[in-house]
Amino acid sequence: MAAPQGRSGSLERELELARQQGRWLSDDERAELAASEQRRAQRRRTLLLLAALSLLIPLLWPLLPVWLGLLWWPITTRRLLIGVVGAVAALMALLVVLLLWLLLR
């Protein structure tokens, strides 16, 4: 009796997925979607663990906003981090050029 209910639940999930996508998905597409969802869940668990560790260890408190930002707003936080890293790299390059200019003057 449990097998037909499990199959019925699976068919209902497939029907809902087809409604969301606007068409029936192939087996490969369903497998890819399931793998993507699994990766997303794993990433979320990892970020929650990092946030919890950062909360428990005072030395890591400055990293807590980064983990929470990646958890809540992943695309925006990633773009901000890329911008900050680029700005820091440009500043370091400018400081190296300035230091060399002062030493060779």
Buried (B, 14 or more C-beta within 10 A) or exposed (E): EEEEEEEEEEEEEEEEBEEEEEEEBEEEEBEEEEEEEEEEEEEEEEBEEBBEEBBEEEEBEEBBEBBBBBBEEBEEBEEEEEEEEEEEEEEEEEEEEEEEEEEEE
